[in-house]
Each structure stands twice: as structure tokens, then as C-alpha cells.
Amino acid sequence: KHHIEDGQKAVSVNGRVGSKRMGEDDNLDREEIGEALASTLHHPPGHYGSWVYDHIKPGVVVEERFAAIDHDRGPAVEFKVFTIWGKFYIAQWRQGGYSGIIDSDGGVVEWGSIKKKRKKLPDWVDWTMVKELAENMGRNKDMFRTDIFVGVPATSAALTGGTTDEEKRNAVQVVVSEFELQPGTSNMDPGIFDDAARLWIAGYKMGNYKVVPNTEVPKQYVERGYLSEED
């Protein structure tokens, strides 16, 4: 990732071993970055309370960097949006670090040690689009977390000098960064998750689902819990 360190542009590689500074941005050595990434691949994944995370195969994911419209160094706005039975429940707002909790109307919930500048969303964030995207992603699912970036691609001409505010706003994109089938986030009051769990379970008690035959998992695996070489 790109960041400012000691007043200089720098890039760092994040992995299980932490963050490693690779030198000034203008003098990047791709082989050096590749070696730093590869050096973490033999480490086992962390333990996050998820079977998937505990058994995931180590690898490298490269995604496009998004920035705020103010300047290239500013991080994009990220929302971790929780939907329960396809409906918005709550969202965690992050911009660089933890920023706050957002309700259904896009208002910032007064919770925890919230900074004054984080008491409302930036006016260039289209909250309606964020919410609709998350609910579309959460359709036909009991619980779903969709992580959404709102910002400008780092390669956009809108981040160069001489662009108007209108041009910057027109360059803003709303994109899905990742999604989770479990809550898996920090900086959330346990009471919020307790309430979400009640809604989650209530859907099953109400019969808010349809049982369909599973034709994707082999019968032998269902019966034994594994597949043999003969299978």
C-alpha cells in the first residue's frame, strides 16, 4: 500500500509478519516487493474463528487502490455493511481507521469516541447507492457482510491538479471490495451483534427460507465427511 512516512511517499507490504517499508515510491523494485510478499506465503493463516480462514491457502491478492476525492494520499471511504435476510441492519464506516457506525438513513450513530470530523458522511458519498448495492448483494442470504469502497481510482485523472470539484465528484465510484458470510469485524459493540443474532435466528424461526436439494456436494462426502480416491 502507498502511504506517507517521515514526509516521504513510501510503499509497504502487509502480511502476517506485519508491515515492511520498501523504500520511496519513485524507486520501487518490483522484484523486491515480490520477494517480500512471497516470504509470507509459508506462514499459516491467522485464527479468526472461521473454518474458512483457518484452512485458506496462502496467496497474494492485488486490488486497485482507491482514494478520497480530496487528494491522492487520502483513503477512500469504506463501509462494512451488514444485511440480515436481505435488509440493511447496520454499517461500519472506515476511512483509514475506524470512523463510526452508520444507520439505515446514512446518519452517524453517536457511539464510542467519535471524532468531530466524523460526525457525518462526506457529502460526495452516495449513501443510497451504497445501501442498495449492499442489499442486492445480501439478497437470498440469512446474513451477509458486504465491504464497499466509495472513492476515486488512484489512476484517475480527477486526482491530478486542475480538476474541478464537479469533475472529482463525477469520478467517484461505488465498488465492492469483498464480502463475508460471517460478521468478522472489530470495533463493534457486542450488544449490536447480540441484536443482529436475534434477528438472524428469528428468520429461521419464522421459516423465512426455502429448503432446496443439494446437488453440488457428493453424497459420499455428506455421509462420511470426506472423499476417497475412488470417489
C-alpha positions as CSV (number, residue, x, y, z in Angstrom):
1,K,0.0,0.0,0.0
2,H,1.1,3.6,-0.6
3,H,1.4,6.0,2.4
4,I,3.4,8.9,3.7
5,E,6.2,8.1,6.1
6,D,8.6,10.7,7.5
7,G,7.3,13.1,4.9
8,Q,8.2,10.8,2.0
9,K,6.0,8.8,-0.3
10,A,6.5,5.1,0.5
11,V,5.0,1.7,-0.2
12,S,4.7,-1.1,2.3
13,V,3.8,-4.8,2.1
14,N,1.3,-6.1,4.6
15,G,1.4,-9.8,5.7
16,R,1.2,-12.0,8.7
17,V,4.7,-10.7,9.7
18,G,3.5,-7.1,9.7
19,S,4.2,-4.1,7.5
20,K,7.5,-3.7,5.7
21,R,8.7,-0.4,4.2
22,M,10.0,-0.9,0.7
23,G,11.6,2.5,0.0
24,E,10.5,5.7,-1.7
25,D,7.6,5.4,-4.1
26,D,9.6,6.7,-7.0
27,N,12.2,4.0,-6.7
28,L,10.1,0.8,-6.4
29,D,11.8,-2.5,-7.2
30,R,9.1,-4.9,-8.3
31,E,11.3,-8.0,-7.6
32,E,11.9,-6.7,-4.0
33,I,8.2,-6.3,-3.5
34,G,7.5,-9.8,-4.9
35,E,10.1,-11.3,-2.7
36,A,8.6,-9.6,0.4
37,L,5.2,-10.9,-0.5
38,A,6.4,-14.4,-1.2
39,S,8.3,-14.6,2.1
40,T,5.0,-14.6,4.0
41,L,3.3,-17.4,1.9
42,H,4.6,-20.2,4.1
43,H,3.1,-18.8,7.3
44,P,-0.2,-20.5,8.4
45,P,-3.3,-18.2,8.3
46,G,-4.4,-16.5,11.5
47,H,-7.2,-17.8,13.7
48,Y,-10.3,-15.7,13.2
49,G,-12.9,-18.1,14.5
50,S,-13.7,-19.2,10.9
51,W,-13.1,-22.6,9.4
52,V,-12.5,-20.9,6.0
53,Y,-9.8,-18.6,7.4
54,D,-8.2,-21.4,9.3
55,H,-7.9,-23.5,6.2
56,I,-7.4,-20.9,3.5
57,K,-4.5,-21.5,1.1
58,P,-1.9,-18.6,1.4
59,G,-1.8,-16.4,-1.7
60,V,-1.5,-12.8,-3.0
61,V,-4.4,-10.6,-3.9
62,V,-3.8,-7.4,-5.8
63,E,-6.6,-4.9,-6.0
64,E,-6.9,-1.4,-7.4
65,R,-6.2,1.4,-4.9
66,F,-9.0,3.9,-4.2
67,A,-8.5,7.3,-2.8
68,A,-10.6,10.2,-1.4
69,I,-11.5,13.0,-3.8
70,D,-9.6,15.5,-1.8
71,H,-6.1,14.2,-2.7
72,D,-4.4,11.0,-3.7
73,R,-3.0,10.4,-0.2
74,G,-6.4,10.3,1.4
75,P,-8.0,6.9,1.8
76,A,-11.3,6.1,0.2
77,V,-14.4,5.7,2.4
78,E,-15.1,2.0,3.2
79,F,-18.4,0.6,4.5
80,K,-18.7,-2.8,6.1
81,V,-22.5,-3.3,5.5
82,F,-24.4,-6.0,7.4
83,T,-27.6,-7.2,5.9
84,I,-29.9,-9.7,7.6
85,W,-32.4,-11.6,5.4
86,G,-31.6,-9.2,2.6
87,K,-32.3,-6.0,4.6
88,F,-29.8,-3.4,5.8
89,Y,-29.0,-3.8,9.5
90,I,-26.1,-1.6,10.2
91,A,-22.8,-0.4,8.7
92,Q,-19.3,0.2,10.0
93,W,-17.7,3.3,8.4
94,R,-13.9,3.3,8.0
95,Q,-11.7,5.9,6.4
96,G,-8.1,4.9,7.1
97,G,-9.1,3.7,10.5
98,Y,-12.3,3.2,12.4
99,S,-14.7,6.1,11.9
100,G,-18.1,5.2,13.2
101,I,-21.4,3.3,12.8
102,I,-24.0,4.2,10.2
103,D,-27.7,3.7,10.4
104,S,-30.2,3.0,7.7
105,D,-30.7,6.6,6.7
106,G,-26.9,7.3,6.4
107,G,-26.7,9.1,9.8
108,V,-23.7,8.6,12.0
109,V,-24.6,6.9,15.3
110,E,-23.2,8.6,18.4
111,W,-21.3,5.7,19.8
112,G,-17.8,5.4,21.3
113,S,-15.1,8.0,20.9
114,I,-16.2,9.6,17.6
115,K,-14.1,12.4,16.1
116,K,-15.8,15.7,15.4
117,K,-14.9,15.5,11.7
118,R,-16.5,12.0,11.5
119,K,-20.0,13.1,12.8
120,K,-21.4,13.0,9.3
121,L,-20.5,11.3,6.0
122,P,-18.6,13.2,3.3
123,D,-21.1,14.9,1.0
124,W,-19.7,13.2,-2.0
125,V,-20.8,9.7,-0.7
126,D,-23.9,8.5,-2.4
127,W,-25.4,6.6,0.6
128,T,-28.5,5.4,-1.3
129,M,-26.3,3.7,-3.8
130,V,-24.2,2.1,-1.1
131,K,-27.2,0.8,0.7
132,E,-28.9,-0.6,-2.4
133,L,-25.7,-2.3,-3.5
134,A,-25.3,-4.0,-0.2
135,E,-29.0,-5.1,-0.1
136,N,-28.7,-6.5,-3.6
137,M,-25.6,-8.5,-2.6
138,G,-27.4,-9.7,0.5
139,R,-30.5,-11.0,-1.3
140,N,-31.5,-14.6,-0.6
141,K,-29.0,-14.9,2.3
142,D,-29.6,-15.1,6.0
143,M,-26.7,-12.8,6.9
144,F,-24.2,-11.1,4.7
145,R,-21.4,-8.6,5.1
146,T,-20.5,-6.5,2.0
147,D,-17.5,-4.3,2.1
148,I,-17.8,-1.3,-0.2
149,F,-15.4,1.3,-1.3
150,V,-16.5,4.8,-2.2
151,G,-13.8,6.9,-3.8
152,V,-11.7,7.6,-6.9
153,P,-9.4,5.1,-8.5
154,A,-5.8,6.1,-7.9
155,T,-5.1,6.2,-11.6
156,S,-8.0,8.6,-12.3
157,A,-7.2,11.9,-14.0
158,A,-9.5,13.5,-11.4
159,L,-6.8,13.3,-8.8
160,T,-4.4,15.4,-10.8
161,G,-4.2,19.1,-10.5
162,G,-6.5,21.4,-12.3
163,T,-9.7,19.4,-12.0
164,T,-12.9,21.0,-10.7
165,D,-15.0,19.7,-7.7
166,E,-17.7,18.6,-10.1
167,E,-15.2,16.5,-12.2
168,K,-13.9,14.9,-9.0
169,R,-17.5,14.1,-7.9
170,N,-18.3,12.6,-11.3
171,A,-15.2,10.3,-11.0
172,V,-16.4,8.8,-7.7
173,Q,-17.2,5.1,-7.9
174,V,-19.0,2.7,-5.6
175,V,-17.4,-0.7,-5.7
176,V,-17.5,-4.0,-3.8
177,S,-14.2,-4.7,-2.1
178,E,-15.0,-8.1,-0.5
179,F,-17.8,-9.9,1.2
180,E,-18.1,-12.2,4.3
181,L,-20.6,-14.9,5.3
182,Q,-19.8,-14.2,9.0
183,P,-19.7,-10.8,10.8
184,G,-15.9,-10.8,11.4
185,T,-15.2,-7.2,12.3
186,S,-13.8,-5.4,15.3
187,N,-14.7,-2.1,16.9
188,M,-18.4,-3.1,17.2
189,D,-20.3,-3.1,20.5
190,P,-21.2,-6.7,21.4
191,G,-24.8,-5.6,22.0
192,I,-25.1,-4.7,18.4
193,F,-24.1,-8.2,17.4
194,D,-26.4,-9.7,20.0
195,D,-29.3,-7.8,18.5
196,A,-28.3,-8.9,15.0
197,A,-28.1,-12.5,16.2
198,R,-31.7,-12.3,17.4
199,L,-32.9,-11.1,14.0
200,W,-30.8,-13.7,12.3
201,I,-32.3,-16.5,14.3
202,A,-35.8,-15.1,14.1
203,G,-35.7,-15.5,10.4
204,Y,-35.3,-19.3,10.8
205,K,-37.9,-19.5,13.5
206,M,-40.4,-17.7,11.1
207,G,-39.5,-20.1,8.3
208,N,-38.0,-17.3,6.2
209,Y,-36.2,-19.7,4.0
210,K,-36.7,-22.5,1.4
211,V,-35.2,-25.9,1.6
212,V,-33.7,-27.0,-1.7
213,P,-31.9,-30.2,-2.6
214,N,-28.1,-30.0,-2.6
215,T,-26.8,-31.5,-5.8
216,E,-23.4,-29.9,-5.6
217,V,-21.9,-31.8,-2.6
218,P,-21.3,-35.5,-3.4
219,K,-23.5,-37.9,-1.4
220,Q,-20.3,-39.8,-0.2
221,Y,-18.9,-36.6,1.4
222,V,-22.2,-35.9,3.2
223,E,-22.3,-39.4,4.6
224,R,-18.6,-39.8,5.5
225,G,-17.3,-36.3,5.8
226,Y,-14.5,-36.9,3.2
227,L,-14.0,-38.2,-0.3
228,S,-11.8,-41.2,-1.0
229,E,-9.6,-41.6,-4.1
230,E,-12.2,-44.0,-5.6
231,D,-14.9,-41.3,-5.2
